[in-house]
Amino acid sequence: MATWWRQTGGGLPRTFWYLWTATLINRLGGFVAIYLGVYLVSVRHFDPSYAGVVIGLHGAGSALGTLLGGIIADRWGRRPAMLAGNVSAAVTAAALGLTGHPVAIAALTLSLGLFLGVARPAFTATIIDVVGDRDRLRALTLNYWAINIGFSVAATLAGVLIRADPVLLFVVNAAVLLGTAALIAVKVPESRPAPEVVGPRAPADRGGLGTVLRDRVFLTFTALTGLIWLCIEADVMLPVALQADGLPASAYGPVIAVNGLMIVVGQLFVPRLVARFDRSRTIALAAVVIGAGFALTALADTVWFYAGTVMVWTLGEMLMTPANSALTADLSPTAQRGRYQGVYSLGYAFASFAGPTVGGLVTGRFGDTALWLGLAGLALLVALGNLLAGPARTRRIAALRVPAPAPARPEPAPV
C-alpha cells in the first residue's frame, strides 16, 4: 500500500496539496447547489416550474462565469480570480438564504453560479501550472477524487441541515467558501507563467477568447466532451425507467449510489491503468463502455440489473474523466490556460442543461427504451469522433511542446 500511495500521490508539490484540500473543503460545504430545488419547493413553497427556471439560471451563470474567470486568470492572475470568485460567492450565498422574494432569489442564484464559475478555470489552471507534465494525469485524478468525496458527504450533510434549519444550508456554504478563499490567500502563491516564460503575446491574442474560439482542434474536443457528458447527465431519467418496470422510485437512491461509491473507491487506481495509453484512444474506449452501459439499461428490469448498468457506464466515466482533464491541459497554450479551461467547462455546462432536457423530451415522446438506445448510439459516435480527431490532437500537442525560440542577442555596435 505504501508503494501504491507513493506512485499515486507521492512527489506532488505542496501547493497542489493545498489546492486539493481547498477542493475538498469547498465540495464538503457545497450544499446550495445540491439542495436548491428542494429548498425552493419544500421550504419556500414555490412552484416546481419556478424552481426549474432558477436552477437553470444557476447553470447559465456558471457557464458565463467560467468564460469570465478564464480571462481574469490569464490577464490578471490565478489568485485574483480564485479569491474574488469565492469571496463574492460567499456573500451571495448568505444573501440568498435570507431573502424570500422570487426576483431576488433568481438574481442571486444567477450571481452565485457566475461567481462560482469565475474561480474554477483559475483553480484548474493553477494545478496545471504547478504540476509537471508527467504528473498531471494523477494530479487531476486526485482532484476529481476530492470533488466526488466532498459531493458525497455534502449530499448527506445537506439533508441533516435542511431538517434542522434550512438557512444553515446557505450560512455554512458561505463559511466554507470564505474558508476556501482564506486557504488560497495564505498558502497558494500566484502561478501564472511570467511573460518571459511563455514568450511575447501573438498579435491575435489580445487577452480575450478569440484565440480559443478559433482553435478547431480544441473546440472539437470540447464538443465531443459535451456530448458524452450529455449521455451521463441524462441518467436523471432512471427513476422513470424504474417506475415503468414496476419498481419503487426510492430504488433510484441505491442504484445511483453505485456511481459515487465506485468513483470514490476506485478512481485512485485509474491513472496507472491509463497513463501509458494515448489519451484520445482512452476516451474513445471510455465512450464505448458508457454506451454499453446505457444499451444494457434498455434491457434492465430489476434493481440489481439497473445497478449493474450504472456500474458499467461509471467505469467508462472513470476512464474518461482523467484522460479528458489531462488532454485539456495538453492542448492548452501556456499563456492561455485559464481561457482554455473556461471554454472547456462550457461542454459540461451544456450537458448539465441538455442532458435532462433531451432525456425528458425523448422519454415523454418515445419511451425510456428509445432514450437508452439513443444514448448508446450517441456514445459510439463520440468514440468514433475521438479516434478521428486523435492525429490532429497529437500534432497540436507536439507543436505546443516545441520551446519558443530565444530572443536574438543584439549585435555589438561597430567600433
N, C-alpha and C positions, 0 to 999 in steps of 0.2 A: 504494500500500500504506500509506503514511503517513497519507493521508486516511482510508482504511478503518479503520486502527487507532485513530485519534482518535475516529471515530464509534463504534467497538466498545468500546474500553476507556478512552478519554480522559475526563477530567473527573470520574472517580470519586474519592471521598475516600480519603485514605491509610489510614484504618482498614480500609476494605474490602479493600485490597490485603494488609494484614497477615492478615486473615481468609482471603483467597484462598490466601495462602502456607501458612497453617495447615491449610487443607483439603488442599492438595496434599501437604504433608509427611505428614499423617495418613493419607491414602489410599495414598501410596507405601509406607508400612510396615504396611498393614493385612493382614498375612499370615495371621493366625489364622483369621479368618472365611472366607478363601478356601480354605485347605488343611486345615481342621479334620477334615473327613471322611476325607481321605487319611491324615492323621496317625493318626487313631484306628484305622483298618483296617490300614494298611500298616506303621505303626511300633509301635503298641501292641497290634495283633493282636486288636482287639475284633470282635465280630460286626457285620456291616453294619446289622442292625436296631438294635443299641445306638447305633451312630454316628448313625443317622437320628433317634433319640429325642433325643440330645444336641444335634444341630443344631437340632432343633425347640425345645429349651429355650433355645437362644441367641436364636431369633426371639421366643419368648414373653417372655424377659427384656427384649429390645429394645422390644417393644410396651409393657410395663409402665413401662420407663424413660422413654419419650417422654412418657407422661402425667405421671409424677412430675417430670420435667425441665421440662415446661411450667409446672407450678405453681410450682416453685422460681424459674424465670426471671422470672415475673410478680410473685411475692411478695417475694423476697429479692434478685433481680438476675440479670442475664445472666452476669456473671463468676463468681459462686459456683457456678452450675450447670455452666458450662464447665470451670472449674478442678477442682471436686470430681469431676465425671464422668471427665475424662481422667486425673487422678492415681489415682483408685480403679481405673479400668480398667487402668492400667499395672501396679499392684501385683497385680491379679487375673490378668492375662496372664502375668506372671512366675511366679506360683504355679502356674498351670495347666500350664506347661511342666515343672514339677519334680515333679508328682505322677503316680502311675500307678494310684491307687485309683479304681475306676469311680464310686463315690458321690461322691468328692471332685471328680472330673472333671466330673460332671453338675452339681454345686452351683456350682463355679467358672465353668462355661460359662454357666449361668443368670445368675450375678452379672456376668460380663463383658458379656453382652448388655444387662443392666439399666444398668450404668454408662455404656456407650457411648450408650445411648438417652437417658440424662439430659442429656448435653451437646448433643444435636442440635437440639432446639427452640430453646434459647437461642442457638445459633450462627446459625440462620436468622433468628431474631427480631432479632439484632444487625445483620445485614445490612440488614433492613428498616428498622431504626431509623436507621441512619447514611446510607442512600442515599435520595435524594428519589424521589417518585412517578414522575417521568418516566424515571428511570434504573434502576428496579427490575428491569424485564424483562431488560435486558442484564447487570446485575449478577448476577442469579440464574442467567442462562445461563452467564456466565463461571465461576461457582462450580460448576455442573453439569459444565462442561468440565474443570475441575480434578479433579473426582471421577473422571471417566472416564479421564483421563490417568493419575492415580495408580493406579486399579484395573488398568489395562492393564499398567503397569510392574510393579506388585506381583505380579501373577499370574506373570510371568516370573521375578522375583527369588525368589519363594517356592519355585519349583521348584529353583532353584540351592541355596537354603539347606537345604531338606529333604534334599537329597542329601549336603550337607556335614555337617550336624549338625541333626537335627530340633529340638533345643532352641533353636537360633538363631531359629526362627520366632517363638517367644514372647519371647525376650530382646530381639531387635531391635524387635518390635512394642511392647514395653513402653517401650523407649528412645524410640521415635518418639512415643508418647503423652505421655511426660514432656516431650519437646521441644515438642510442640504446646501443652501447658499453660504451658511457660516463655514461649513467644512471646506467648500471650494475656496472661499475667501482666504482661509488660513493655510490650507495645505496644498492647493493646486496652483502651480505657477502658470503664467501665460506661456503657451506653447506655439503660438502662431509663428511659422518659419519667417526668419528675417529676410528682407529683400535680397541681401547678398547671397542667401542660400538658394532661393528659388529663381534668382536672376531677374532682370528687368521685366516689367509687365509687357505683354504683347500689346500692340496698338489697339487690337479689338477688345481687349479686356479692360473695361472701364469700372470694374468692381460690381457690375450688375449680373444679370442672369443670361445675357446674350450668348456668352461662350458656351455655357452648359446647354442651352436650348438649340444650339447649332451642332451639338455633338450627337450625331445619329447613332453611333455605336452605343453610347450611354443611354440615350433615350429609348432605344430598342430594348436594352436590358431592363430599364425601369418599367416599360410597358409589359414585358413578359412577366416580371416580378409581380406587378399589379394584378395580372390575370390569374396567376397561380394562387395569390392570396385571396382573390375573389372566390375561388373554389373553397378555400378553407373557411372564409367568413360566412359562406352560405350554409355552414353547418347549423346555423340558428334554426333551420327548418327540421332538425332532428326530432323535436317534440311532436311536430305534426305527423311525421312518419311513425313515431311510436304509437300515437293515438290511433292512427289508421290501421295499425296492426293489433288493436285491442289492448295495448299496453298502457299503463298509467303514465301520465305526463311527468309524475315525480321520478320516474326511472331515468329521466334525462340527466339528473344530477350525477348519479353514479356512472352513467355511460360517459359523459363528457369529462368526468374527473380522471378518466384514464389518460387523457391528453396531458393534463398538468402533472400527473404523477410520473408519467414516462419522461417528460422533459426534465423535471427536477431530479429524478434518479439517474437517468441515462445520458443527459446532454454532455456531461463531462467526459464521456468515453468517445464521443464523436470525432473530435479534432484529430486524434491519432488514426482514426479509420479513413478520413477523407483528405488529410493533409498532403499526401503524396500523389493525389489524383488531380487531373485537370478540373478546374472549377466549373466550366460550362458543362462538361460531361457529368459531373456530380449533380449539378442542378437538374439536368435532363433526367437522370436516373431517379432523383427525388420526385420529379413531376410524374414520372410513370408510376411510382409507388403510391403517390397521392391519388392519382387517377384510379389505380386498382382498388384503393380503399373505398372510394365513392362508388365504383362499379359494384363492389360487394354489398354496399349499403342498400342497393336496389333489391338485393336478394334477402336481406336480413328480415327476421320475423320474431326474434326473441331478444331479450335484454342482453344475454351473453353474446349473441351474434352481433348485435349493434356495438357492444363494447369491443369486440374483435375488429370490426371495421374501423373504429376510431383508433385502435392500436396500429393498424396498417397505415392510415394516412398520417398519423402522428410520427411514425418512423420516417416517412417522407419529409415531413416538416423539419424533423431533427437533422436530416441530412442537408436540407436546402438552406436553412437559416444561416449557419456559419459560413457556408460557401458563398451565399449571396452577400453577406456582410464583407467578407474578405475581397470578393470581386469588386464591390463598390469602392473599397479602398484602393485596389489596384488600378482601377480605371479613372481615379480622381487625380488631376494635376495637383502638385503640392500646394501651389498658391491659391487653389480654388476648392479645397476640401470641404469647407463649410457649405458653399453653394451646391456642390455636387450632392452632399448629404441631404440638403434641403429638398432638392428636386427628387432625389431617390425616395424620400419619405412620401412624396405625392402618390407613389404607387400603392402604398399601404393605405393612405387616406382614401384613395379612390375605391379600394377593395372594401374598406370599412363601410362605405355608403352603398356601393353597388352590390356587394355580396348578399346582404339581407334583402335589398330591394329586388334584385333579379330572382333570388330564391323564393321570395313571396309571390312574385308575379307568375313564375313558371309553375310553382306548386298549385297556386289557385286556379290556373287555367288548364294545366295538363296533368297535374298529379305529381307526387313526390318521386315516383319511379323515373319519370322523364327528367326531373331535376338531377337525380344522382347520375344517370347515364349521360346527360348533357355535360355535367361537371367532369366526368371521366374523359369524355371526348375532348373537352377544352384543355384538360391537363396534358393529354397526349400531344395536342397541337403546341402547347408551351414547351414540352420536351423537344419536339422537332425544331421549334424556333431557336432554342438554346444550342442545339447541335449545329444548326446552320450558321448561327452568329459566332460560334466559337473561334474560327480562324481570324475574323476581324478583331475580336477582343484580344487575341494573343498578339497580333501585330500592334495594336494600340498600347498594350502594356509594355511591350518591348521598346516602343518609341518613347514612352514616358520615363523609362528607366535609363535612357541614354543621358548622361550628365550634360548639363548646359556647358557650352564652351566658355573657357575662362576669358575674361576681358583682355583685349590686346594691350600689351605693355607699350607705353608711349616711346617713340623713337627718341634717342638722345639728340638734343639740339646740336647742330653743327658748330664746331669751334671756329 
